[in-house]
């Protein structure tokens, strides 16, 4: 779905009030901004815990699981949202159930995660092969389609997001403890395995949300990059979590604005803005390292 042909694209006038009034005169854009706000905030919070727990591989696998879910929904003719959430949560439960024995070393969980990812991709390819419609549907599944978001989907995203935050409000503190030092947490009676399972389910739900905006292949733009950037900037949990939310929201809305005025995919713009922030966050550290290398020969009189 497109607002206009490439020859009749909207023109950014630098009159922000008029520009936003024009952009938001389309219900599809209003829904896109609403959905983008919900998804970016949920993904930033869940993604922050995911990066802290070093489970980005699991998050990537769950994003892959969204692909066969959406393709099966397209093939069978039922709700895309049901396909996204159903497959992502199911994959999360499989990883949690089969990967428990090796949780101390992470070896078995990684193997199970990779196995689930391979099977999900195979199922997605099967469903796409059976699907006889146009290729616009699969393309939107993989790379996103912000103009296709309906008001009903926004409501579903809001309800799921509220449920995710409600669970996190209950398990947030023990989950943080178990993420930082799982052995000590287990020794103090924290149900580490149960928390891990619940978190994977929340991760699956957040991944399913993001996949409907960015597509399954670019979901990490909202799940990983803002959280990784925030944790690079500060080690304080509360401030880092807040920065993750702000960075995710900024990348998503900036991407929506850019995609409205340019005939290029939304997923590219969201990823590009998020990646730019990630690079900028690393510049001070890189600068200190370069400066340290320059000062060392000077301090030693130029002797290696």
Backbone bond lengths (Angstrom), bond angles and torsions (degrees), N, CA, C in turn:
res aa  C-N    CA-C-N  psi(-1)  N-CA   C-N-CA  omega(-1)  CA-C   N-CA-C  phi
1 X - - - 1.474 - - 1.522 109.75 -
2 X 1.328 120.43 133.88 1.440 124.02 -178.96 1.520 109.32 -132.37
3 X 1.356 114.23 147.97 1.445 118.72 177.62 1.524 111.17 -72.92
4 X 1.312 115.97 -36.71 1.459 119.54 -177.14 1.508 108.11 -160.28
5 X 1.320 115.35 166.63 1.451 119.49 176.06 1.511 109.59 -72.43
6 X 1.343 116.35 165.86 1.453 120.11 -178.41 1.526 111.86 -60.15
7 X 1.354 117.05 -28.14 1.463 120.17 -178.97 1.517 112.24 -77.89
8 X 1.302 118.77 -12.27 1.466 121.83 -177.53 1.519 111.19 -126.92
9 X 1.328 116.59 40.20 1.454 120.59 179.46 1.522 110.37 -69.80
10 X 1.344 118.62 148.76 1.463 120.74 173.81 1.527 110.56 -59.90
11 X 1.315 116.81 150.88 1.465 122.24 -178.58 1.522 109.37 -112.79
12 X 1.324 116.24 128.20 1.461 121.46 177.92 1.523 108.80 -74.62
13 X 1.343 117.34 121.34 1.461 121.65 -171.68 1.520 113.75 -102.26
14 X 1.328 118.88 -6.44 1.462 125.39 -174.84 1.528 112.48 70.86
15 X 1.327 117.50 -0.13 1.462 120.73 168.61 1.524 105.76 -91.08
16 X 1.339 116.17 91.48 1.455 120.97 -168.71 1.522 112.41 -59.67
17 X 1.317 117.47 -37.76 1.458 120.13 -178.95 1.526 110.47 -62.66
18 X 1.322 116.90 -48.52 1.463 120.01 179.58 1.526 111.34 -67.71
19 X 1.331 116.24 -38.29 1.465 119.58 -179.62 1.518 110.94 -61.41
20 X 1.336 116.49 -45.81 1.459 119.09 -179.04 1.521 111.84 -71.15
21 X 1.328 117.08 -35.30 1.460 119.10 175.85 1.523 111.09 -62.21
22 X 1.319 116.62 -40.75 1.461 120.24 178.43 1.530 110.65 -67.14
23 X 1.328 116.25 -43.80 1.459 120.42 -177.60 1.522 111.04 -65.48
24 X 1.313 116.46 -40.89 1.465 120.34 -177.31 1.525 113.18 -86.46
25 X 1.323 117.11 6.02 1.464 119.22 172.64 1.527 110.66 -75.59
26 X 1.338 116.54 -13.31 1.466 121.95 176.21 1.527 109.02 -96.01
27 X 1.309 116.60 125.54 1.462 120.58 179.10 1.530 111.00 -60.42
28 X 1.327 116.66 -34.04 1.462 119.55 179.70 1.521 111.25 -62.56
29 X 1.337 117.89 -36.81 1.463 120.79 178.94 1.523 110.90 -73.11
30 X 1.324 116.82 -37.89 1.463 119.81 176.77 1.521 110.19 -61.09
31 X 1.327 116.31 -46.03 1.460 120.30 177.88 1.521 111.56 -63.77
32 X 1.336 116.40 -36.44 1.465 119.87 179.40 1.523 110.93 -64.20
33 X 1.320 117.80 -42.61 1.463 120.57 179.00 1.524 111.12 -68.47
34 X 1.327 117.02 -38.92 1.459 120.07 177.37 1.525 110.76 -62.79
35 X 1.337 114.83 -49.77 1.462 119.16 -179.70 1.520 111.13 -64.24
36 X 1.332 116.47 -39.43 1.456 120.05 179.15 1.511 112.32 -61.71
37 X 1.337 117.11 -40.05 1.461 120.31 178.43 1.524 111.14 -63.96
38 X 1.330 116.35 -45.49 1.469 120.16 -179.50 1.519 110.93 -62.67
39 X 1.327 115.30 -49.54 1.465 120.43 -175.44 1.520 111.58 -65.62
40 X 1.323 117.23 -44.34 1.459 119.41 -176.78 1.521 111.87 -64.91
41 X 1.329 117.75 -38.01 1.461 120.18 179.41 1.527 110.77 -69.46
42 X 1.341 116.97 -46.03 1.465 119.74 179.49 1.524 111.22 -62.11
43 X 1.328 116.35 -45.40 1.458 120.22 -178.44 1.522 111.94 -67.16
44 X 1.326 117.09 -35.01 1.460 119.77 179.52 1.523 111.09 -64.24
45 X 1.324 116.49 -41.75 1.464 120.13 -178.73 1.527 110.97 -71.43
46 X 1.334 116.76 -50.81 1.457 119.89 179.87 1.530 110.52 -65.49
47 X 1.334 116.22 -40.01 1.455 120.28 178.79 1.510 112.54 -63.54
48 X 1.323 117.39 -31.92 1.470 120.76 177.91 1.523 110.44 -61.85
49 X 1.328 116.40 -45.02 1.468 119.63 176.62 1.523 110.61 -67.11
50 X 1.327 117.40 -36.78 1.459 120.54 -179.13 1.522 111.00 -62.35
51 X 1.331 117.00 -45.47 1.465 120.84 178.74 1.528 110.26 -65.72
52 X 1.319 116.33 -41.30 1.462 120.11 179.15 1.518 111.21 -61.99
53 X 1.322 117.66 -37.81 1.463 122.74 -178.63 1.533 112.68 -85.87
54 X 1.326 116.88 -0.83 1.469 122.81 179.63 1.532 111.44 57.30
55 X 1.328 114.81 46.77 1.457 121.00 179.59 1.531 110.98 -116.90
56 X 1.333 116.37 34.28 1.462 119.04 179.64 1.524 111.83 -65.59
57 X 1.332 117.50 -30.34 1.466 119.73 177.11 1.526 110.20 -64.82
58 X 1.326 116.07 -41.06 1.467 119.66 176.46 1.522 110.70 -63.54
59 X 1.341 116.88 -40.52 1.452 119.87 177.83 1.518 112.31 -63.12
60 X 1.320 116.29 -39.30 1.467 119.96 177.37 1.528 110.51 -63.95
61 X 1.327 116.73 -41.47 1.468 120.09 179.58 1.523 111.10 -63.27
62 X 1.318 116.87 -40.60 1.463 119.79 179.17 1.528 111.11 -67.28
63 X 1.326 116.82 -33.12 1.466 118.63 175.48 1.527 111.10 -67.05
64 X 1.337 116.21 -35.57 1.463 120.03 175.52 1.524 110.24 -64.95
65 X 1.342 116.97 -36.29 1.462 120.91 -179.70 1.530 111.80 -64.20
66 X 1.328 116.80 -22.68 1.460 119.14 177.13 1.526 111.61 -67.13
67 X 1.330 116.84 -27.43 1.466 121.04 -178.66 1.533 112.37 -64.38
68 X 1.340 119.64 -54.30 1.474 117.53 177.16 1.520 112.36 -65.52
69 X 1.330 117.93 -29.57 1.463 119.51 177.64 1.517 111.77 -62.89
70 X 1.335 115.60 -46.59 1.462 119.65 -179.97 1.523 111.63 -69.92
71 X 1.340 116.39 -38.95 1.471 118.88 -179.24 1.525 111.38 -68.61
72 X 1.347 117.38 -35.92 1.460 119.81 175.75 1.526 110.68 -66.30
73 X 1.336 116.54 -39.95 1.464 119.88 178.14 1.529 110.59 -62.47
74 X 1.338 116.59 -39.98 1.461 120.30 177.58 1.516 111.21 -65.52
75 X 1.329 115.88 -42.11 1.460 120.70 -179.51 1.525 111.81 -66.16
76 X 1.347 116.23 -44.25 1.464 120.55 -175.28 1.523 112.92 -85.40
77 X 1.331 117.06 -17.22 1.451 120.16 176.71 1.511 115.24 86.09
78 X 1.346 118.37 20.53 1.463 118.85 175.77 1.527 109.64 -106.75
79 X 1.323 117.25 -178.21 1.459 122.75 -171.89 1.525 112.21 -59.02
80 X 1.345 115.83 132.99 1.460 120.46 176.29 1.523 111.04 -62.78
81 X 1.328 116.70 -39.08 1.468 119.96 -179.81 1.529 110.72 -59.96
82 X 1.326 116.71 -41.07 1.463 120.39 178.28 1.526 110.24 -62.92
83 X 1.325 116.87 -39.20 1.459 119.83 178.06 1.516 112.14 -65.20
84 X 1.332 116.31 -45.29 1.462 120.75 178.67 1.530 110.94 -58.45
85 X 1.325 116.10 -56.45 1.469 120.31 -174.40 1.529 111.33 -67.77
86 X 1.316 117.10 -39.44 1.457 119.71 -178.04 1.512 112.81 -61.45
87 X 1.324 117.24 -49.48 1.466 120.29 -177.69 1.523 111.92 -71.13
88 X 1.329 117.94 -39.73 1.473 120.18 -178.60 1.525 111.25 -65.10
89 X 1.326 117.07 -44.98 1.463 119.83 179.86 1.526 110.53 -68.49
90 X 1.334 117.55 -39.25 1.463 120.71 177.84 1.529 110.74 -61.79
91 X 1.324 117.06 -43.50 1.462 120.71 178.12 1.526 110.98 -63.26
92 X 1.338 117.16 -38.73 1.464 120.64 178.15 1.526 111.19 -62.41
93 X 1.325 116.88 -41.55 1.465 120.43 179.40 1.530 111.35 -67.04
94 X 1.327 117.40 -36.76 1.474 120.17 177.88 1.521 110.68 -65.08
95 X 1.326 116.94 -45.97 1.465 120.50 178.82 1.519 110.67 -61.72
96 X 1.327 116.92 -41.76 1.463 120.42 -179.65 1.518 111.79 -66.93
97 X 1.330 116.96 -39.86 1.468 120.63 -176.04 1.521 112.73 -73.75
98 X 1.331 117.22 -41.55 1.459 120.78 -173.41 1.527 113.26 -89.53
99 X 1.320 116.86 -16.64 1.457 118.51 -175.94 1.501 115.32 -100.25
100 X 1.315 118.00 10.43 1.459 119.58 -173.99 1.523 113.76 -70.12
101 X 1.316 117.69 -37.26 1.455 120.13 -172.35 1.519 112.39 -62.01
102 X 1.305 116.85 -32.75 1.452 118.99 -177.53 1.510 113.01 -104.02
103 X 1.320 117.94 25.84 1.441 120.50 -174.36 1.521 112.56 -66.60
104 X 1.347 118.26 -26.66 1.448 118.96 -179.11 1.527 111.28 -65.60
105 X 1.312 117.99 -42.67 1.458 121.19 -178.44 1.517 112.22 -97.09
106 X 1.298 117.14 -21.14 1.456 121.53 -178.87 1.512 113.47 83.88
107 X 1.351 117.43 -2.91 1.463 120.30 -175.42 1.519 111.82 -65.67
108 X 1.342 116.90 -50.57 1.464 119.13 -176.90 1.518 111.08 -69.46
109 X 1.333 117.05 -36.69 1.463 118.78 179.71 1.522 110.45 -63.51
110 X 1.336 117.42 -40.03 1.461 120.34 178.07 1.526 110.92 -63.90
111 X 1.341 116.40 -40.92 1.461 119.89 179.47 1.528 110.87 -64.49
112 X 1.331 116.78 -44.24 1.459 120.93 178.75 1.521 110.41 -63.35
113 X 1.333 116.64 -42.13 1.459 120.91 179.90 1.518 111.34 -60.97
114 X 1.336 116.71 -44.79 1.450 120.21 177.63 1.519 112.83 -64.23
115 X 1.335 115.79 -37.81 1.460 120.00 178.68 1.529 111.33 -64.82
116 X 1.323 116.34 -43.94 1.466 120.87 178.38 1.523 110.35 -62.71
117 X 1.319 116.55 -40.12 1.460 120.34 179.58 1.519 111.48 -62.30
118 X 1.341 116.63 -44.98 1.464 120.17 -179.96 1.525 111.14 -62.77
119 X 1.338 116.61 -42.70 1.465 120.09 -179.67 1.525 110.93 -66.79
120 X 1.335 116.82 -38.05 1.467 120.27 179.22 1.526 110.81 -63.71
121 X 1.324 116.86 -43.71 1.457 120.03 178.33 1.532 111.40 -62.30
122 X 1.351 115.58 -41.26 1.460 119.43 179.01 1.522 111.25 -62.65
123 X 1.333 116.58 -42.21 1.470 120.22 178.25 1.524 110.99 -64.47
124 X 1.322 116.99 -41.68 1.452 120.18 178.44 1.511 112.19 -60.92
125 X 1.322 115.74 -42.59 1.468 119.55 178.36 1.527 110.90 -64.09
126 X 1.344 117.08 -39.53 1.464 120.84 177.94 1.523 110.70 -61.37
127 X 1.338 116.71 -48.20 1.465 119.91 -176.87 1.529 111.01 -65.16
128 X 1.343 116.60 -37.43 1.463 119.76 177.70 1.524 110.53 -66.29
129 X 1.331 116.34 -37.64 1.466 120.21 178.85 1.521 111.20 -64.89
130 X 1.333 116.80 -35.35 1.459 120.70 179.46 1.523 112.66 -78.50
131 X 1.328 115.92 -19.76 1.456 120.34 -177.94 1.527 109.35 -78.42
132 X 1.326 117.75 126.81 1.461 122.13 -174.22 1.522 112.94 -106.61
133 X 1.343 116.70 11.06 1.459 118.70 -177.71 1.510 112.41 -86.76
134 X 1.343 115.86 -163.68 1.451 121.51 179.80 1.518 110.11 -73.07
135 X 1.324 116.09 159.92 1.459 121.16 -177.52 1.524 113.22 -81.03
136 X 1.335 119.06 -4.05 1.462 120.29 179.82 1.516 110.94 -63.29
137 X 1.337 117.61 -34.80 1.459 119.93 179.77 1.512 112.36 -62.75
138 X 1.343 119.67 -55.82 1.462 121.26 177.34 1.524 113.24 -58.09
139 X 1.330 117.51 -37.12 1.464 120.01 179.04 1.519 110.80 -63.04
140 X 1.328 116.71 -42.85 1.462 120.23 177.54 1.522 111.21 -64.31
141 X 1.327 118.25 -36.87 1.462 121.21 178.04 1.528 111.08 -61.46
142 X 1.318 116.42 -40.68 1.460 120.83 -174.82 1.518 112.71 -81.46
143 X 1.340 117.55 -36.23 1.458 120.05 -171.16 1.529 114.27 -123.56
144 X 1.318 118.00 1.67 1.454 120.90 174.34 1.520 113.63 91.30
145 X 1.338 115.15 155.84 1.462 121.51 178.15 1.523 107.76 -156.09
146 X 1.342 116.05 89.32 1.466 119.44 -173.27 1.516 112.70 -70.41
147 X 1.361 118.13 -20.55 1.453 119.67 -179.98 1.524 112.55 -78.14
148 X 1.329 117.21 -10.61 1.449 119.97 -178.48 1.514 114.16 -91.69
149 X 1.335 118.63 3.07 1.457 121.73 -176.53 1.521 109.92 -78.99
150 X 1.321 116.21 128.33 1.456 121.67 -179.74 1.524 110.77 -100.68
151 X 1.327 115.33 167.21 1.463 119.66 177.87 1.527 111.16 -62.31
152 X 1.339 116.42 -36.92 1.461 119.70 177.11 1.511 112.25 -62.60
153 X 1.333 117.50 -38.60 1.465 120.23 177.65 1.517 111.46 -67.12
154 X 1.320 116.89 -36.19 1.466 120.32 177.08 1.527 110.13 -61.62
155 X 1.329 116.16 -41.55 1.468 119.90 178.61 1.520 110.61 -63.46
156 X 1.322 116.98 -42.83 1.464 120.53 178.52 1.525 110.61 -61.90
157 X 1.328 117.08 -43.90 1.460 121.13 178.57 1.530 111.10 -60.95
158 X 1.332 115.79 -40.21 1.463 119.61 -179.80 1.525 111.35 -66.43
159 X 1.319 116.66 -42.18 1.472 120.32 179.86 1.521 110.54 -64.98
160 X 1.330 116.84 -46.02 1.464 120.05 179.52 1.524 110.63 -64.56
161 X 1.331 116.63 -41.97 1.458 119.90 178.01 1.516 112.16 -61.13
162 X 1.329 117.15 -41.87 1.464 120.49 177.58 1.525 111.16 -63.00
163 X 1.341 116.70 -39.32 1.465 120.62 178.37 1.527 111.05 -65.02
164 X 1.338 116.52 -41.13 1.460 120.36 178.31 1.517 110.71 -62.04
165 X 1.325 117.35 -44.77 1.464 120.55 179.98 1.523 112.04 -67.57
166 X 1.331 117.10 -33.62 1.461 120.32 178.25 1.535 110.61 -64.07
167 X 1.334 116.22 -42.74 1.469 119.90 178.39 1.519 110.40 -67.76
168 X 1.334 117.23 -42.27 1.462 120.13 179.23 1.521 112.03 -63.72
169 X 1.335 116.90 -33.61 1.454 119.77 177.93 1.524 111.60 -62.63
170 X 1.331 116.04 -30.66 1.470 121.01 -179.64 1.526 111.42 -82.08
171 X 1.336 116.63 -42.56 1.469 120.10 -172.66 1.524 113.11 -103.30
172 X 1.337 117.68 1.73 1.461 120.58 -172.58 1.520 114.58 -56.65
173 X 1.318 117.71 -50.98 1.466 120.90 -176.31 1.527 111.86 -66.09
174 X 1.342 119.22 -51.79 1.474 117.62 176.82 1.528 112.97 -63.74
175 X 1.338 117.79 -31.32 1.465 120.36 177.79 1.524 110.21 -65.82
176 X 1.329 117.10 -39.61 1.461 120.68 177.15 1.523 110.48 -63.49
177 X 1.327 116.85 -44.03 1.460 122.08 178.00 1.525 110.36 -60.54
178 X 1.325 116.53 -47.50 1.465 121.01 -179.23 1.518 112.04 -67.74
179 X 1.325 117.62 -26.99 1.457 120.78 179.23 1.522 111.71 -75.98
180 X 1.325 116.38 -37.93 1.464 120.58 -178.07 1.521 111.67 -76.16
181 X 1.337 116.99 -45.03 1.468 120.68 -178.35 1.521 109.23 -145.38
182 X 1.342 117.79 84.04 1.468 120.80 -174.85 1.522 114.11 -63.39
183 X 1.322 118.40 -33.97 1.463 120.42 -178.29 1.523 111.28 -68.22
184 X 1.330 117.10 -45.32 1.465 120.36 177.64 1.520 110.04 -65.63
185 X 1.321 116.97 -40.22 1.469 120.57 179.34 1.518 110.67 -61.36
186 X 1.344 116.67 -43.89 1.459 119.88 178.43 1.516 111.25 -63.86
187 X 1.337 117.15 -37.64 1.458 121.41 178.59 1.516 112.62 -64.97
188 X 1.310 117.76 -25.78 1.467 122.16 179.65 1.529 112.17 -95.50
189 X 1.316 116.19 11.53 1.457 119.69 174.32 1.510 116.03 89.78
190 X 1.323 118.07 9.10 1.464 120.47 177.56 1.529 109.26 -74.74
191 X 1.326 119.40 128.80 1.481 121.50 -179.46 1.521 110.92 -73.50
192 X 1.325 116.62 80.25 1.463 122.41 -172.50 1.527 111.63 -61.88
193 X 1.327 117.59 -44.46 1.464 120.47 -177.81 1.518 112.08 -66.43
194 X 1.316 116.20 -41.53 1.465 119.34 178.19 1.519 110.67 -63.77
195 X 1.333 116.58 -42.85 1.457 120.43 178.28 1.523 111.13 -62.52
196 X 1.332 116.08 -39.14 1.461 119.75 178.93 1.532 111.14 -63.05
197 X 1.329 116.63 -41.60 1.463 120.59 178.53 1.524 111.06 -65.23
198 X 1.323 116.75 -46.06 1.461 120.49 178.82 1.519 111.23 -61.29
199 X 1.333 115.93 -39.80 1.460 118.04 -179.58 1.523 111.38 -66.50
200 X 1.327 117.72 -39.54 1.463 120.03 178.30 1.529 111.32 -62.37
201 X 1.327 116.67 -37.01 1.467 119.86 176.42 1.531 110.22 -64.98
202 X 1.341 117.01 -43.32 1.463 120.62 176.74 1.522 110.61 -62.93
203 X 1.324 116.33 -39.09 1.461 120.59 177.95 1.525 110.74 -63.64
204 X 1.329 116.56 -40.20 1.453 120.25 176.69 1.518 112.04 -62.33
205 X 1.336 117.04 -42.25 1.466 120.84 179.45 1.527 110.95 -65.43
206 X 1.336 116.97 -43.51 1.464 120.26 179.23 1.520 111.58 -65.40
207 X 1.332 116.13 -38.69 1.462 120.30 178.23 1.525 111.05 -64.52
208 X 1.325 116.70 -41.15 1.462 120.80 177.82 1.530 110.83 -61.96
209 X 1.336 117.06 -37.64 1.462 120.65 177.05 1.518 110.99 -63.89
210 X 1.337 115.86 -50.74 1.464 119.71 -176.01 1.516 111.76 -64.76
211 X 1.330 117.35 -33.57 1.461 120.81 -177.58 1.523 111.76 -62.25
212 X 1.320 117.36 -28.12 1.455 120.48 -179.53 1.525 112.01 -75.27
213 X 1.351 117.14 -14.87 1.461 121.44 178.85 1.527 110.71 -100.54
214 X 1.330 116.09 -55.28 1.464 121.08 -174.08 1.516 113.05 -93.98
215 X 1.336 118.57 -13.16 1.452 121.03 -171.89 1.515 110.50 88.54
216 X 1.311 116.64 160.03 1.457 120.27 -173.73 1.529 112.94 -69.13
217 X 1.332 118.03 -27.24 1.460 119.43 -176.80 1.519 113.04 -82.19
218 X 1.335 118.38 -19.30 1.454 121.48 -176.78 1.527 112.25 -115.81
219 X 1.319 116.64 18.43 1.450 119.52 -176.27 1.529 111.98 -64.18
220 X 1.319 117.72 -26.16 1.455 120.03 -179.01 1.521 112.58 -66.62
221 X 1.326 117.81 -16.28 1.460 119.79 176.30 1.524 111.09 -56.55
222 X 1.324 117.29 -37.00 1.466 121.26 179.67 1.520 113.04 -101.58
223 X 1.332 117.46 -22.64 1.461 120.38 -176.33 1.520 113.26 -84.79
224 X 1.335 117.44 -34.12 1.463 120.14 -171.52 1.522 113.30 -114.23
225 X 1.343 116.81 -49.59 1.464 119.13 -168.73 1.526 113.30 -61.04
226 X 1.354 121.29 -48.42 1.460 118.60 178.85 1.522 113.29 -60.60
227 X 1.342 117.18 -40.98 1.464 120.29 179.96 1.521 111.22 -66.43
228 X 1.335 116.88 -43.46 1.467 120.37 178.90 1.521 110.95 -64.36
229 X 1.326 117.37 -37.70 1.463 121.13 178.16 1.523 110.83 -65.25
230 X 1.323 116.11 -45.78 1.467 120.29 -178.95 1.526 111.56 -62.96
231 X 1.321 117.20 -41.78 1.461 120.36 179.92 1.516 111.87 -70.75
232 X 1.322 117.37 -21.70 1.462 120.83 173.48 1.519 110.93 -74.12
233 X 1.331 116.44 -32.90 1.461 120.93 -176.32 1.523 113.01 -78.99
234 X 1.328 117.42 -33.99 1.458 120.30 -178.00 1.518 110.85 -153.30
235 X 1.335 115.67 149.49 1.463 121.16 177.94 1.528 111.73 -98.16
236 X 1.329 117.58 -2.04 1.466 120.84 179.46 1.526 108.90 -77.58
237 X 1.328 118.62 120.12 1.473 120.81 -173.34 1.522 114.54 -55.78
238 X 1.334 117.19 -49.40 1.463 119.78 -175.97 1.522 111.35 -63.36
239 X 1.334 116.55 -46.25 1.461 120.33 -179.60 1.520 110.95 -67.47
240 X 1.322 116.59 -40.71 1.465 120.87 179.20 1.526 111.29 -62.11
241 X 1.324 116.58 -42.52 1.463 120.89 179.22 1.523 111.23 -65.00
242 X 1.325 116.43 -40.63 1.470 120.59 177.69 1.520 111.34 -63.79
243 X 1.334 116.71 -43.93 1.458 120.74 178.21 1.522 111.29 -63.00
244 X 1.331 117.14 -38.25 1.455 120.91 178.37 1.526 111.00 -59.14
245 X 1.329 116.76 -43.80 1.465 121.47 178.73 1.533 110.93 -63.84
246 X 1.335 116.17 -46.90 1.466 119.76 -178.02 1.528 111.67 -64.87
247 X 1.320 116.96 -40.51 1.461 120.58 179.71 1.534 111.34 -67.20
248 X 1.327 116.47 -42.04 1.460 119.77 178.27 1.515 111.90 -63.72
249 X 1.332 116.36 -43.73 1.466 120.51 179.46 1.524 110.89 -64.09
250 X 1.327 116.64 -42.23 1.468 120.53 -179.66 1.528 110.95 -64.20
251 X 1.332 117.06 -44.73 1.469 120.33 -179.55 1.523 111.32 -63.16
252 X 1.333 116.88 -41.46 1.463 120.60 -178.03 1.528 111.44 -67.53
253 X 1.329 117.55 -48.02 1.462 119.83 -177.96 1.527 111.42 -70.30
254 X 1.330 117.47 -38.06 1.466 119.38 176.12 1.526 110.39 -63.00
255 X 1.339 116.43 -38.57 1.456 120.21 177.11 1.518 111.95 -64.65
256 X 1.321 117.47 -39.65 1.462 120.98 178.17 1.523 111.13 -63.15
257 X 1.323 116.34 -43.22 1.473 119.86 179.52 1.526 110.67 -63.80
258 X 1.334 116.26 -45.47 1.462 120.08 -179.51 1.532 111.13 -63.56
259 X 1.341 116.96 -41.01 1.464 120.81 -179.15 1.528 111.60 -68.16
260 X 1.321 117.66 -25.90 1.464 120.67 178.29 1.528 110.90 -69.33
261 X 1.326 116.23 -35.38 1.461 120.39 -176.10 1.528 113.94 -96.71
262 X 1.331 117.30 -10.79 1.459 120.28 -177.82 1.527 110.18 -126.60
263 X 1.340 118.22 144.94 1.475 121.06 -176.71 1.528 112.85 -84.90
264 X 1.334 116.10 46.20 1.456 120.40 -178.33 1.530 109.53 -124.79
265 X 1.330 117.90 160.50 1.473 120.43 -172.83 1.528 113.05 -63.90
266 X 1.317 115.07 143.36 1.460 121.35 177.21 1.524 110.87 -59.91
267 X 1.340 116.86 -42.48 1.461 119.97 -176.95 1.514 112.80 -57.00
268 X 1.354 116.81 -36.91 1.467 119.76 178.60 1.516 110.71 -63.07
269 X 1.331 117.22 -46.13 1.460 120.43 -176.74 1.537 111.49 -66.33
270 X 1.318 117.12 -44.11 1.462 120.12 178.72 1.522 110.52 -60.23
271 X 1.333 116.12 -45.52 1.457 120.49 179.90 1.519 111.40 -65.61
272 X 1.340 117.51 -40.68 1.457 121.25 -178.40 1.526 111.27 -64.16
273 X 1.335 117.08 -44.59 1.462 119.94 179.90 1.529 111.06 -66.22
274 X 1.329 116.38 -42.02 1.457 119.81 179.15 1.526 110.96 -65.01
275 X 1.344 116.42 -41.68 1.467 120.15 -179.75 1.528 111.34 -66.55
276 X 1.330 117.43 -36.65 1.461 120.56 177.10 1.529 110.77 -60.59
277 X 1.330 116.42 -41.94 1.462 119.49 176.40 1.511 112.71 -63.49
278 X 1.336 115.55 -38.31 1.475 120.29 179.14 1.524 110.77 -63.97
279 X 1.337 117.13 -43.13 1.465 120.96 179.12 1.519 110.67 -65.06
280 X 1.335 116.93 -44.24 1.458 120.47 179.65 1.534 111.58 -61.66
281 X 1.321 117.05 -35.38 1.464 120.56 179.63 1.525 111.77 -65.81
282 X 1.340 116.51 -27.48 1.467 120.49 -179.32 1.531 112.75 -87.94
283 X 1.318 118.74 -13.59 1.458 120.73 -176.61 1.529 113.55 -60.62
284 X 1.352 120.49 -44.06 1.471 118.40 178.32 1.528 113.05 -58.57
285 X 1.325 117.02 -42.64 1.466 119.58 179.53 1.527 110.82 -64.93
286 X 1.331 116.49 -44.18 1.461 119.68 178.50 1.530 111.14 -62.86
287 X 1.335 115.85 -37.91 1.463 119.68 177.71 1.518 111.99 -63.57
288 X 1.339 116.38 -41.87 1.472 119.51 178.58 1.522 110.89 -64.80
289 X 1.336 116.41 -38.74 1.462 119.32 179.85 1.524 111.40 -65.71
290 X 1.337 116.88 -43.23 1.462 120.38 178.63 1.516 110.53 -64.92
291 X 1.331 116.31 -42.95 1.468 120.47 179.62 1.521 110.70 -64.14
292 X 1.337 116.53 -36.74 1.460 119.70 178.25 1.519 112.02 -65.53
293 X 1.333 117.02 -37.64 1.467 120.25 178.58 1.523 111.02 -68.38
294 X 1.336 116.84 -33.97 1.456 119.96 179.77 1.520 110.80 -71.97
295 X 1.329 117.32 -38.98 1.452 121.21 -177.15 1.521 113.04 -73.26
296 X 1.331 117.15 -29.89 1.456 119.78 -176.42 1.518 113.21 -60.21
297 X 1.346 120.49 -48.86 1.470 119.03 177.14 1.528 112.96 -62.78
298 X 1.348 116.66 -33.53 1.461 120.01 179.59 1.515 110.33 -66.44
299 X 1.365 116.11 -43.31 1.462 120.30 -178.67 1.521 112.08 -66.70
300 X 1.337 117.30 -27.31 1.464 120.83 -179.24 1.526 111.94 -97.81
301 X 1.324 116.00 13.01 1.452 119.24 177.64 1.501 114.01 73.92
302 X 1.355 116.97 21.76 1.453 120.86 179.31 1.505 113.84 81.20
303 X 1.366 117.93 8.35 1.463 121.34 -179.94 1.516 108.51 -92.50
304 X 1.322 117.61 126.60 1.450 121.73 -179.82 1.495 110.38 -70.32
